[in-house]
Every structure is written in structure tokens, then in C-alpha cells.
Amino acid sequence: MRSVKHIFLLTVEFLFLFFLSVLPLMAGGGHGDEGELTQKVSTEGLEGFNLWFVNLYNDDRLIFALITLVIMGLVGITIAFVTEFFLKMFGLEVSKIEHKE
């Protein structure tokens, strides 16, 4: 009984999220081809890494998105390790919690 309830709730949640993502597409009204996104970021006054990153955004958004995803993951892992280090300094142990059923 528990697994049926679990599957039902997951199905309802999936359908809810699916319709939330599809409804804005259906509400577009069919105004024809929108074409490519043409917004460009100005590179005026930029140099070094910032210039490279803005040019990457302007020229190849897929690579920009993938690099941003990797950077965000690395920053998250770094924050986790730094937090764990400081917690250990205060004598708190960071470990997985064992569930007793």
C-alpha cells in the first residue's frame, strides 16, 4: 500500500511540474517564428577572463551554460568542504545519519 501511494504522489508531482513547464509554451498564441535570441552583452571596458566569458556568452551559449554549470558545481563542493573544515574545528562530526527502521 505504501509503494502505491508513493508512486501516485510521484506521478502527481511529475504531472504538476510538466504542466507548469508546458503551459507557458502553449500560451504563446502562435505569433510565428521568434527566431534566435539576439541579445548581446557589451564588452566595452572588459579584459581578461571577464572579456572571454562575455564573448563566450555572446557567441556560444551552450558552451557558456555548460561551463557555468561546472563552475557552480565546483563552488558548491568547495563550500561543502570549507564548512566541514570549520565544523571539525569546533568539534562537530559531519557524517551520514544512519536510519533505524
KENU-632788 format. One line per field, with one value per residue: residue number from 1; x negated, y, z of N, C-alpha, C, CB in turn. Coordinates in steps of 0.001 Angstrom, whole numbers, plus 500000, padded with zeros to 6 digits. Each point is the difference from the previous one (the first is absolute). Last residue first. Glycine has a CB too. Example, Ala and Ser with C-alpha at 12.3 -4.5 7.8 and 13.67 -1.06 7.14 Angstrom:
lokol 2  1
nxx 487150  500894
nyy 497750  494908
nzz 507080  502075
caxx 499180  500890
cayy 501190  501190
cazz 500060  500000
cxx 500770  499100
cyy 501090  501200
czz 500730  500000
cbxx 498816  501892
cbyy 499372  498827
cbzz 497855  501246
! end
This chain:
lokol 101  100  99  98  97  96  95  94  93  92  91  90  89  88  87  86  85  84  83  82  81  80  79  78  77  76  75  74  73  72  71  70  69  68  67  66  65  64  63  62  61  60  59  58  57  56  55  54  53  52  51  50  49  48  47  46  45  44  43  42  41  40  39  38  37  36  35  34  33  32  31  30  29  28  27  26  25  24  23  22  21  20  19  18  17  16  15  14  13  12  11  10  9  8  7  6  5  4  3  2  1
nxx 484788  496328  497420  494958  499093  494578  496967  498422  499222  499009  495663  499071  496602  503199  502980  496115  499075  504825  500303  495788  501793  504504  497959  497019  503947  502482  496039  499555  504952  499736  495923  502407  504076  497167  497645  504541  501785  495779  500074  504909  499181  495530  500710  502333  498831  495589  499799  501556  496696  496603  501314  500302  495796  498182  503167  504811  500033  502424  501374  505493  502513  503772  504972  501113  501530  501997  506006  504355  503039  505537  502635  502332  499878  497638  502797  497828  495651  502096  502451  496067  497957  504376  501492  495501  500095  504769  498867  495918  502732  503594  496454  497713  504493  501019  495444  500628  504669  498285  496067  503207  503083
nyy 501440  503089  502555  501834  505180  500116  504144  504496  499886  505233  501147  503404  497948  496617  503902  502349  495697  499127  504821  499460  495592  502143  504179  497062  497215  504322  501892  495599  500107  504816  498944  496050  502899  503767  496714  498199  504679  501425  495839  501097  504911  501118  505209  502050  496492  499337  504909  500139  496296  502197  504439  497921  497469  504532  503664  502199  504623  497519  495518  500773  494824  499792  497915  497638  495119  498861  500141  498534  498784  501195  499189  495926  501380  497119  497855  496005  501844  501684  495465  497140  501553  499984  496072  498020  501746  498380  495988  499550  501204  497064  496712  500921  499901  495963  498234  501351  498442  496126  499928  500583  496672
nzz 511153  502089  495771  501744  497732  497812  503180  501264  505538  501868  501879  496627  496986  498397  499245  497924  497500  499252  498768  497424  498385  499389  498276  497275  498904  499291  497751  497661  499285  498913  497309  498134  499531  498521  497144  498811  499731  497702  497391  499467  499541  497374  499992  503937  503357  497814  499525  504720  500944  497017  501805  504543  499055  496588  498117  499375  498407  496098  499260  501055  498956  495616  500016  495932  501300  494407  499244  501291  495370  502207  504177  501423  504732  503047  503165  498183  501551  504207  500232  499262  504241  502368  497427  501159  504610  500061  497316  502911  503978  498220  498748  504291  502150  497201  500745  504797  499858  497457  503063  503800  498118
caxx 501394  500365  501427  500518  500847  501350  500084  500898  499697  501205  500223  500821  499234  499047  500756  500305  498752  499620  500938  499635  498759  500238  500725  499051  499127  500789  500185  498726  499768  500920  499495  498832  500466  500630  498907  499301  500851  500080  498720  499994  500717  500376  499745  500520  501454  500551  499955  501078  501281  500158  500203  501342  500991  499630  498744  499671  499328  499271  498674  498919  499488  498557  499466  498983  499815  498950  498605  499330  498627  499024  499679  499604  500932  499308  500626  501302  499775  499501  501022  500602  499010  499426  500947  500089  498818  500069  500998  499466  498961  500668  500673  498972  499526  501061  500027  498771  500185  501013  499355  499128  500825
cayy 499675  498761  499890  498650  499536  499621  498653  500000  498974  499352  498697  500178  500839  499131  499218  500848  500326  498818  499885  501068  499632  498853  500483  500767  499021  499296  500941  500106  498755  499992  500940  499382  498868  500562  500482  498833  499363  500891  499825  498638  499929  498588  499185  500584  500164  498646  499572  500724  499434  498662  500164  500547  498946  498763  499390  498702  500145  501253  499636  500888  500767  499932  500893  500883  501047  499840  500044  501014  499702  499766  501239  499714  500558  500919  501316  499961  499772  501237  501038  500008  500323  501310  501012  499969  500676  501401  500656  500087  501026  501293  500259  500344  501346  500950  500116  500690  501402  500517  500242  501165  501194
cazz 499676  500696  500271  499787  501094  499598  499428  498845  499014  499492  500612  501196  500921  500693  500977  501154  500693  500777  501127  500944  500673  500875  501177  500804  500668  501008  501108  500716  500726  501143  501001  500640  500801  501196  500854  500547  501009  501154  500707  500540  501282  500120  498809  498763  500112  499959  498601  499309  500437  499432  498558  499803  500161  500666  499560  500597  501284  500207  500502  499596  501126  500174  501011  499434  500993  500997  499559  500805  500405  498944  499308  498632  499031  499106  500107  499345  498573  499367  499868  498675  498983  500270  499538  498549  499475  500407  499145  498649  500001  500116  498734  499028  500304  499672  498536  499610  500380  499082  498717  500087  500000
cxx 500433  501477  500292  501461  500510  500762  501452  499976  501053  499626  501264  500373  500758  499134  499083  500814  500282  498724  499640  500902  499565  498742  500246  500660  499001  499173  500798  500093  498726  499841  500898  499454  498847  500483  500558  498864  499304  500810  499978  498719  500010  500648  500522  499907  500586  501518  500556  500012  501165  501373  500232  500314  501420  501133  499775  498659  499637  499412  499147  498682  498810  499596  498500  499406  498835  499990  499040  498541  499401  498630  498934  499704  499593  500881  499363  500665  501314  499739  499469  500993  500617  498977  499507  500928  500010  498823  500102  500967  499396  498977  500688  500607  498906  499539  501057  499969  498794  500234  500991  499356  499129
cyy 498753  499739  498649  499972  498606  499475  499740  498596  500017  499030  499294  498675  500204  500789  499059  499251  500835  500263  498819  499949  501048  499613  498865  500518  500713  498991  499333  500959  500055  498732  500009  500910  499347  498898  500583  500413  498801  499350  500873  499741  498599  499763  498574  499044  500524  500043  498597  499633  500693  499423  498654  500182  500507  498988  498717  499508  498690  500055  501226  499563  500828  500892  499773  500957  500883  501151  499805  500137  501161  499685  499807  501239  499803  500621  501022  501374  500017  499840  501313  501141  500105  500402  501411  501093  500043  500781  501488  500727  500178  501130  501353  500326  500455  501439  501007  500231  500831  501481  500546  500329  501261
czz 500706  499716  500646  500385  499657  501210  499609  499404  498902  498895  499556  500646  501312  500973  500776  501061  501255  500803  500882  501231  501021  500766  500980  501270  500902  500779  501128  501184  500821  500830  501232  501099  500751  500929  501294  500928  500637  501122  501248  500787  500596  501358  500100  498817  498694  500090  499832  498520  499299  500329  499330  498518  499760  500034  500781  499466  500674  501412  500280  500637  499513  501171  500159  501018  499549  500990  501158  499577  500770  500558  498930  499189  498555  498943  499067  500006  499238  498505  499424  499815  498606  498943  500304  499491  498473  499417  500319  499074  498613  499963  500012  498635  499029  500243  499575  498484  499556  500285  498968  498658  500000
cbxx 499756  498244  500532  497737  500678  499203  498030  499602  498871  501392  498770  500883  498928  499983  502025  499947  498757  501078  501804  499197  499335  501758  501086  498768  500251  501994  499924  498806  501211  501609  498998  499442  501850  500686  498593  500591  502025  499817  498820  501428  501414  498115  498013  499347  499763  497905  498015  499821  498987  497528  498562  499828  498475  498413  499026  502454  501215  501516  500143  501642  500781  499666  502224  501178  500904  498658  500668  501553  499735  501286  500610  501353  500573  498007  500557  500238  497964  498982  501151  499693  498288  500380  501856  499556  498725  501192  501272  498733  499511  501852  500322  498391  500575  501723  499217  498792  501415  501093  498370  499568  501810
cbyy 501080  500359  501527  498979  502379  499464  499170  502491  498592  502014  500857  502094  501155  498482  500141  501995  499924  498525  501036  501442  498745  499196  501776  500650  498415  500310  501956  499500  498780  501398  501408  498791  499621  502012  500478  498715  500760  502001  499477  499223  501876  499311  501386  502229  500430  499101  501461  501900  499430  499645  502052  501155  498892  501304  502259  499453  502091  501157  497871  501889  498234  499531  500022  499828  498510  498736  501513  499517  498517  501512  501233  497978  501634  498681  499472  497603  498652  500612  498951  497544  498851  499611  498367  497540  499263  499336  497845  497881  499468  498939  497551  498532  499602  498262  497620  498957  499297  497719  498168  499442  498736
cbzz 497797  501845  498053  500427  500601  497661  501404  499528  501757  500590  501900  499013  498040  498019  498527  498485  497799  498267  498612  498089  497959  498423  498609  497918  498057  498569  498381  497865  498218  498690  498177  497853  498361  498685  497963  497940  498739  498476  497825  498079  499224  498457  499630  500863  502464  501049  499639  501652  502230  500187  500033  502214  501626  501361  499407  500243  500234  498348  498725  499744  501674  497527  501180  497849  501875  498335  498148  501917  498010  498533  502061  500137  501702  500399  502360  500675  500535  502178  501915  499929  501393  502429  500340  500034  502020  502122  499850  500384  502390  501335  499690  501234  502402  500585  499767  501962  501974  499844  500516  502388  501212
! end
